[in-house]
Amino acid sequence: MRSDTNLYKYAQTAQASSTTVIGHYSTSFGLAARLLSAQVRTPVRTIYALVRIADEIVDGAAAEAGVSVAEQRQLLDELEIETERAIVRGYSTNLVVHAFAATARQCGIDSSLIAPFFASMRRDLDPTPFSVEGVAEYIYGSAEVIGLMCLRCFVRGTPRSATELGVLEDGARHLGAAFQKINFLRDLSCDREILGRNYFPGIDPLNLSDEQKNVILDDIDADLSIASAVLPLLPPGCRRAVAAAQGLFTRLSKRLRSTPADQLLRSRVRVPDGEKLMIALTSSIGPGAWKR
């Protein structure tokens, strides 16, 4: 695309809007994104931005504006339709959608990943209690497909065998699942008391025991271990960023394990900003982070 065209200027504005979204909503993801090479940094930010505006429809912003649950479902439907149309058309009046659509067209992100994501967002508006199978499906759509979207940006232009790509996809899914499960624990109070959700079938969040919490964390640590083994296979341009994100969530897992279960309903476990910076630094120069 020529840099002197109206479309180029519009695309640059759309990409800037995605950077603004991540800057306002996530210090952790934003920090990791800065470690990405320039080639993949912008595409990953556009993915985050679309995911975030969809998430805000179901996680409080729309409700605070007086939007009913039925209208929230309609907004999700409209956003999904606009996203799919923009990928085909190459243009959207929604700047975040326009930026994401450009990434999708370039990196091969299609409805096989987009549809499960929006399905999970709609599931958050359904008060029916989750089953074990339902939570697994929800995690796939809300987190694992995001990892798969990012992976398509990472490997663009670096052909892989079907076997190696399968290994990378498995790692991306496990890492996304770990991130989501950790946030389930961190957001236990908000999800239960404000949003009326419980992502742990068979467990009463109000009476979560340390034993139950540690079983959940064992599962999370297994996900992180699988993802860690795949890290050296990632292209150099994204490896440091993924290592930093994994290091941060590994630290969150340790903090959650040392936090009494009953305290999770009173406060949200976080990693101080200074420690985040140290994790980003040490993770990004660790074994395999720079290996080509």
C-alpha positions in Angstrom: 0.0 0.0 0.0 1.4 3.4 -1.0 2.1 5.7 1.9 0.6 8.7 0.1 -2.9 7.2 -0.3 -6.0 8.0 1.8 -6.3 4.3 2.7 -2.8 4.1 4.0 -3.5 7.1 6.3 -6.7 5.5 7.4 -4.9 2.2 8.2 -2.3 4.0 10.2 -5.0 5.8 12.2 -6.7 2.4 12.8 -3.5 0.8 14.0 -2.9 3.8 16.3 -6.4 3.3 17.8 -5.5 -0.3 18.7 -2.3 0.9 20.4 -4.4 3.3 22.4 -6.7 0.5 23.5 -3.9 -1.7 24.8 -2.3 1.2 26.5 -5.4 2.0 28.5 -6.4 -1.6 29.4 -3.3 -3.7 29.9 0.0 -2.9 31.4 1.1 -6.6 31.3 0.1 -7.3 27.7 1.3 -3.9 26.7 4.7 -4.5 28.2 5.1 -7.9 26.5 3.9 -6.4 23.2 6.8 -3.9 23.3 9.2 -6.8 23.2 7.8 -8.0 19.9 9.6 -7.2 16.7 8.1 -4.4 14.7 6.8 -6.8 12.1 4.4 -8.6 14.6 3.9 -5.9 17.3 1.2 -4.0 15.4 -0.8 -7.1 14.3 -0.8 -8.5 17.8 -2.0 -5.1 19.2 -4.9 -5.2 16.7 -6.0 -8.6 17.9 -5.9 -7.4 21.5 -7.9 -4.3 20.7 -10.8 -6.2 19.0 -10.9 -8.8 21.8 -11.0 -6.0 24.4 -13.9 -4.0 22.8 -15.9 -7.3 22.5 -15.0 -8.1 26.1 -16.2 -4.7 27.3 -19.6 -5.4 25.9 -20.2 -8.3 28.3 -18.0 -7.3 31.2 -19.7 -4.1 32.4 -19.1 -1.1 30.2 -22.2 -1.7 28.1 -24.3 -2.5 31.2 -23.1 0.7 32.9 -24.3 2.6 29.8 -27.8 1.2 30.3 -27.5 -1.5 27.5 -29.7 -4.5 28.2 -28.5 -8.1 28.0 -30.5 -8.6 24.8 -28.9 -5.5 23.3 -25.5 -6.7 24.4 -26.1 -9.9 22.4 -27.1 -7.8 19.5 -24.0 -5.7 19.8 -21.8 -8.8 19.8 -23.7 -10.1 16.7 -23.2 -6.8 14.9 -19.5 -6.7 15.8 -18.9 -10.2 14.6 -20.7 -9.5 11.3 -18.8 -6.3 10.8 -15.5 -8.1 11.5 -16.2 -10.8 9.0 -17.4 -8.3 6.4 -14.3 -6.1 6.9 -12.0 -9.0 6.3 -13.7 -9.6 2.9 -14.2 -6.0 2.1 -10.9 -4.7 3.4 -12.5 -1.7 5.1 -14.6 -0.8 8.1 -15.9 2.4 9.6 -14.9 1.0 13.0 -11.2 1.7 13.4 -10.5 -1.2 15.7 -12.3 -3.6 13.3 -10.5 -2.1 10.3 -7.1 -2.7 11.9 -8.0 -6.2 12.9 -9.3 -7.1 9.5 -6.0 -6.0 7.9 -4.2 -8.3 10.3 -6.6 -11.1 9.5 -6.2 -10.7 5.8 -2.4 -10.7 6.1 -2.0 -13.5 8.6 -4.7 -15.9 7.6 -7.1 -15.4 10.6 -10.5 -16.5 9.5 -14.0 -17.5 10.9 -12.6 -20.8 12.3 -11.0 -18.7 15.0 -13.3 -15.7 15.0 -16.6 -17.5 15.5 -15.5 -19.5 18.6 -14.3 -16.2 20.2 -17.7 -14.5 19.7 -19.5 -17.6 20.9 -17.6 -17.5 24.2 -18.4 -13.8 24.5 -22.1 -14.6 24.1 -21.8 -17.4 26.6 -20.9 -14.8 29.2 -24.4 -13.4 28.8 -26.0 -16.7 29.5 -26.8 -17.3 33.3 -26.9 -21.1 32.9 -24.2 -22.7 35.2 -21.2 -24.0 33.4 -20.5 -27.7 33.0 -16.9 -29.0 32.9 -17.3 -29.4 29.1 -18.8 -26.0 28.8 -15.9 -24.3 30.6 -13.4 -26.1 28.3 -15.3 -24.8 25.3 -15.5 -21.4 26.8 -11.7 -21.3 27.4 -11.0 -22.4 23.9 -13.1 -19.6 22.4 -12.1 -16.8 24.9 -8.4 -17.6 25.2 -6.9 -20.4 23.2 -8.1 -19.0 19.8 -6.4 -15.7 20.8 -3.1 -17.6 21.2 -3.7 -19.2 17.8 -4.4 -15.8 16.2 -1.2 -14.5 17.6 0.7 -17.6 16.4 -0.5 -16.9 12.8 1.1 -13.5 13.1 4.3 -14.9 14.5 4.8 -17.6 11.8 3.8 -15.5 8.9 6.5 -15.6 6.3 8.3 -18.5 8.1 7.0 -21.7 6.6 6.7 -24.7 9.0 6.0 -28.4 8.5 2.5 -29.6 9.5 4.1 -31.4 12.5 6.0 -28.4 13.8 3.0 -26.1 13.3 0.9 -28.6 15.3 3.3 -28.5 18.1 3.3 -24.7 18.1 -0.5 -24.6 18.0 -0.6 -26.9 21.0 1.7 -24.7 22.9 -0.3 -21.5 22.0 -3.5 -23.2 23.2 -2.0 -24.2 26.5 -0.5 -20.8 27.1 -3.8 -19.1 26.3 -5.7 -21.5 28.6 -3.2 -20.9 31.5 -3.7 -17.1 31.1 -7.4 -17.5 31.3 -7.5 -19.9 34.2 -5.2 -17.6 36.2 -7.5 -14.7 35.5 -10.5 -16.8 36.6 -8.8 -17.1 40.0 -7.7 -13.5 40.1 -11.2 -12.3 39.2 -13.0 -14.7 41.5 -14.7 -12.0 43.6 -15.7 -9.7 40.6 -17.0 -12.7 38.6 -19.1 -14.1 41.4 -20.3 -10.9 43.2 -20.7 -8.5 40.3 -21.1 -10.5 37.1 -22.8 -13.6 38.7 -20.4 -16.0 37.0 -18.6 -19.2 38.2 -16.1 -20.7 35.9 -15.3 -23.6 38.3 -18.1 -26.2 38.0 -18.7 -28.1 41.2 -16.9 -25.5 43.3 -18.5 -22.8 45.4 -16.3 -19.7 45.0 -17.6 -18.4 48.4 -16.2 -21.5 50.0 -13.1 -22.2 47.9 -10.6 -24.3 49.9 -6.9 -24.1 49.6 -6.9 -27.7 48.4 -9.3 -26.8 45.6 -7.3 -23.8 44.7 -4.1 -25.8 44.5 -5.7 -28.4 42.2 -6.6 -25.6 39.9 -3.1 -24.2 40.0 -1.6 -27.7 39.4 -3.6 -27.7 36.1 -2.4 -24.2 35.3 1.2 -25.1 35.9 0.9 -28.1 33.6 -0.4 -25.8 30.9 2.5 -23.4 31.5 5.0 -26.2 31.4 3.7 -27.5 28.0 3.9 -23.9 26.6 7.4 -23.4 27.9 8.7 -26.5 26.1 7.5 -25.0 22.8 9.1 -21.6 23.3 12.4 -22.4 21.5 10.4 -23.2 18.4 9.0 -19.7 18.1 10.5 -17.2 15.6 13.0 -14.8 17.3 10.8 -11.8 16.6 8.2 -13.0 19.1 10.1 -15.3 21.4 11.2 -12.7 24.0 7.7 -11.3 24.3 6.1 -14.7 24.8 8.8 -15.6 27.3 8.1 -12.4 29.2 4.3 -13.0 29.2 4.9 -16.6 30.4 7.2 -15.4 33.1 4.7 -13.0 34.4 1.9 -15.5 34.6 4.2 -18.1 36.2 4.9 -15.5 38.9 1.1 -14.9 39.2 0.6 -18.6 39.6 3.1 -18.7 42.5 1.5 -15.7 44.1 -1.9 -17.3 43.9 -0.6 -20.5 45.4 0.8 -18.5 48.4 -2.4 -16.5 48.9 -5.0 -18.1 51.2 -8.1 -19.2 49.2 -10.5 -17.1 51.2 -8.4 -14.0 50.5 -9.0 -14.3 46.8 -12.6 -13.1 47.3 -11.3 -9.9 49.0 -8.5 -8.8 46.8 -7.1 -9.3 43.3 -3.6 -10.8 43.2 -1.2 -8.8 41.0 2.5 -8.4 40.4 3.9 -5.0 41.2 5.0 -2.9 38.2 8.7 -3.0 39.2 8.6 -6.8 39.4 6.9 -7.0 36.0 9.8 -5.1 34.5 12.3 -7.4 36.1 10.4 -10.5 34.9 10.2 -9.0 31.4 14.0 -8.4 31.4 15.0 -11.8 32.9 12.6 -13.8 30.8 13.5 -12.1 27.6 17.2 -12.9 28.0 16.7 -16.4 29.4 17.7 -19.7 27.6 16.4 -19.8 24.0 15.1 -16.2 24.1 17.6 -15.0 21.6 18.5 -18.3 19.9 17.9 -18.2 16.1 
